[in-house]
């Protein structure tokens, strides 16, 4: 095996992305080296490259490095095991990697008293999977079924699990409760599938693109609307018996959609904000908001338990990810993949890099 490998590296200071060769990592205590078989290109990767997400944004989470290998959606095979790794992890095991880890220094981490306050993200705070090999702590490994293609497995650590956690855990969706989803891209189409799988009724998807609305209907939405249609609020209230939505989810970080979602939220409704945006989020009528006992809940990522839930749904064919992979490119073609995602060429759900 060569001592160097190809990797897609981003200079966060100068926002310069390039494919280059770096040393193959060696696992330390508790670490596992994974041979990458598939790695997704997410819109947040594009936002890192184009400078929308800055080094200051990353530094605010408590840890950053000047140059980082991108890629937080990763699946592959265990290649080498370091000391202190439980014996269940053998070379050749098929795995996906959780996209984050605990910071280890905030009070909840120190006292094991709850969720980490500054979770660190793979491919952002530390090196990710746009490479031939990547390193991870063994606690980030999740086993995957033998019949699940690596390309589909790579989508799970963000595009599927973030949607799952945002809809089920943060949104609190329960069977028979209505849900509206703003944005049917890579995260949104999986949010539609998940809402359907857990019994949301009706499942209403909103997207300005006709193709995306059709994609939502194909994924199981009961209704797909153009948010620019002046009758949207009327249609949502008609579909929910005049009450409004039990759960609304922003999947893209668009303030026009956020305002619309809040305007059709029902009594005690929950607005789960998955989409990241630096723009302010406003409550335009706080009296009504309080009177209706509504809630806005910020959401970020997922927990390992969410990953296990999603893998279980996929294993037993409650979720079908076969349509989630729009295309596969060689690792060296990562810049072209980034261009396609940034320009929305071909209306991609997920493009996958394959070393």
N, C-alpha and C positions, 0 to 999 in steps of 0.2 A: 504494500500500500504506500502511496506517495505521502510525503510528510507535509504537503500543502494541498489546498483544496480551493475550488472556485466559490466565491461568496459575493452577494450583492450588498455593498456597504454604503452607508449614508454618512457623510460628514455633516453633523448637525450644526456646526458653527457656520459653514459656508453653504449649507443645503446643496451639497454636491453628491450625486449618486453615481456609483460606478461598479462594474463587475471587476473583481480583482482576486488575486490569490493570497490566501492567508494560511497560517499554520493549522494543521488538523489538531483540534483540542484533545487533551488527555484528561480522563475523568479523575477527580479527586475523591475524597471521602464522601460517601453518600451520593455520588454522581454517576450518571449513565451517559455514554455516548450513543447517539442515535444516528443511524444511516438514514438520511432523509429520502423518502420515496415520493412525497408530494407536499407542496407548500402553496397556500392560497395567496392571491393578491387581493387585499382588502382596500376599500376606499380610504381608510385611515392611513395605509401605507402611502397612498398617493398624496394625502394631505401632509404627511411628513416630508415627502420629497419636494412638494411645491411650496413648503413653508407655511401652510395654513396652521399646522401644529408646529410650534416653535420649540427651541431648546429651553426657553423659559417656561413654557407649558409643561415640558417634561421635568425640568428641575423642580417644579412646584410639587411633584410627587415624592421628592426626597432623594432621588438618585438619578444620575445620568452620566453618560460617557460621551466624549467628543465624536467618536465614530462608532457606529453600531451596525451589525448585520440585521437587516430587516426580516420580517416574517413571523407572525404570531399564530398562523394556522398551519400546523405541522403534523404529518403522520409519517411513520417509517418503521424501521426494525432496530431493536437493541443490537448494538454493534460491539460495545465493550462496557464492562461493569467495573466500577471502582470499589474500593474497600468499604465495608459498612452498608452495602446494599442488600436488602432482604433476598433470600435465595429464590423466591418466586420469579425474579426477573432474570431470565436466561437470554443468552445471545440468540438472536433470531426471532424473539418475541415481537409480534405485531402490535404496535402501540400508536396512540395519538398523544399529543402533549398539551397539557393545560397551558393556556396562554399567559398565565401570570403566577406570581408567588407572593408570599407575605414579605413585608419589609423587614420584620424581625426586630424593629427598634421602637415601634409605637407602643403605648400602654397595653392595648389588647393583645399584641404579639408577646410582650414581655410576661404578662400575667395570664395568657391563654384565656382571655375573658370575652372574646367576641371577634367580629370581623376586623381585619386589618384596616387601619385608617389611611395607609399609603401603599396600596397594593402596587407591585412592580409588574410591568408588562413585558413579555418576551418580544424581542424585536423593536423595543422602544427604550426601556431602561437597561436592558442587557441583550446580548446577542441572540438572534432568532434563527429561523429555519430556511432563509434563502441561501442555502449553502449545501454542500455535499454531505456534511455531518453537522450535528448540533449537540450541545451539551445541556443536560438538565438534571435537576435533583430527582431522585427516584419517586418522590411523592407527587410529581407532576405527570407520571405515566398512567395512562388508562388503557387497559387491554381492549382490543377490537376483534370482532368475529373474523374468522378466516374468509368468509364469503363477502366481506365488505371491502370494496376496492379502496386502495390508499387515496385515490383522488377524491372519493366521496368522504372518506374519514377525515381528510384534511380540512374540509369545510366545517366540521362539527365544532372545533374549538373556539369559533367566534360566530360565524354567520348563523349557526343553529343554536348553540348553547346560550349565547347572549340573548337571542330572541326568546328562548325557552324561559330563562330566568326573568327576563323583563316582563313577560306575559304572565307566567305562573306564580313566581315568587314575589316580585315587586308589584305587579299588577293585581295579583290575587284572583285571577280568573277562576271561576268555578263553573261546573256544568250548568247549562241553562241560562247563564248570564251573558249579556250582550257585550260585544267588543268592537271597537273601531280602530283600524290600523292605518296610519298615515305614512305612505311610502311602501312600494312593493318592489324594492330592489333586492340585493343579496340577503339582507337581514329580514326585510319585510315579507318576502315570499315564504320564508321558513316560519315567521310569526303567524302567517295565515294557516299553514299546515298544523302548527302546534295548537293554535286556538281551536281548530277543528278537532284535533286529536283528543284534547282534554274536555271537549263538550261545550265550548262556547257557542251561544246561539242567540241572535244571529251573529255571524262573522262578517263584518263590513270592512272592505278595503277601499282606500282612497289613493289615487295616483293620477297625475295629469296626463300620463302616457297611456294611449289606448292599448299598446302591447302589454304594458304592466298590468292593466286592469284585467285583460284576458288571462294573463298568467295567474292572477289572483283567483279568478273563477276556476281555472284548471286545477289550482292547488286546494280548492275546497271552500272559497269564500261564498257566502250566500248572496252578497251584493257587492258590486264594484262600481265606485262612483268617481267622477271627475271633480276634484275639490273646487274647481273654478265654476262649476255649475251653480247657478243662483238658487237652485232648489235642493241643495245638499242637506241643509238643516231640516227641511221639511221631510225629505225622504228618510233621514235617519230617525226622526221622531215617529214617523209612520211605522217604520220597521220595529221600533221598540215600544209600541203601544203608547206613544206620546211622552214617555218618561225620559228619554235620552239614554246615553250609554252607561253601562255599569263600569266598563273599563275602556279607556282610550289610551292609545300608545303612539308616541311620536318615534318613528324609526329612522328619520333622516336629519333631524336638527334644523327644520325650517320653521321660522316664526309665524308665517302665514298659516301653515298647517297647525301649529301649536294653538294659535288663537281660535282657529276653527274647532279644534278638538275640545277646548275648554268651553266653547259656546254650546256644545251639544252634550256635555257631560250631565248625567242624571243625578238624582239625589244620592248622597253618599258615594258618588262615583269616584274612581281612582284614575288619575292621569299619570301613566308611567312614561318617563322621558328617557328613552334609550339613545336617540340621536344626539351626538355631541355637537355643540355650537358655542362659540364665544359670545353670541348675542344675548341680551337680557331677556328674561322670561317674565311676562307681565300678567297680572290678574286685573282685568279691566273693571270688574264689578265685584269688589271684595265683600260687599254686603250679601249679595246673592251667593257667592262662593261659601261664605261662612254659614249662611242660613241653610244651604243645602248640605252642609257638612262634607264638602268635597275635599279631596287631597291631591296634591302634586308630589310625586315621589321620583327623585333622581335615581337613575340606574346606571351601573357600570359593571360590565363583565358578567361573571358567574362564579359559582363555587364548584369544587370538584364533584360534589353530590349532584349538581345539575348535569355535568358531563356524563356521569354514570346513568342518570335517568334517560338522557337522550340516546346514549348507546343502547340502552335497553329497549327504547321505542323503535330504534332502527333494527336491532336484532330480531325483534318480533314483528317487523314489517308494519308497525303503526306509522312510521315515517318513511317516505321513499325519497332518497336523495339523488336518484339517478338523473333527474333533470337539473340538478343544482350546478353541475360542472358544464360551463359553456364551452370551454376549450382547454387544451393542455399545450403548454409551451416548454421548450427546453430551458433549463436554468439560465443559460447564457443569454436567452432572449427576454430576460426580465424587463429591460428598459422598454421593449416593444409592448409587453404585457401591461406595464404601467401606463403607457400612452393610450392603449385601447380602453383601459378602465377609466382613465381621466376623461377621455372623449366620449365615453359610453358607446363606443363603436360596437355594433352588433348587439346592443342592449344586454351586456353580460350579467349573469348572476354571480358566477365566480370563474375566474381564470386560474388555472393551476400551473405551477412551475414544477418540472420534473427533472431532477439532477441526472 
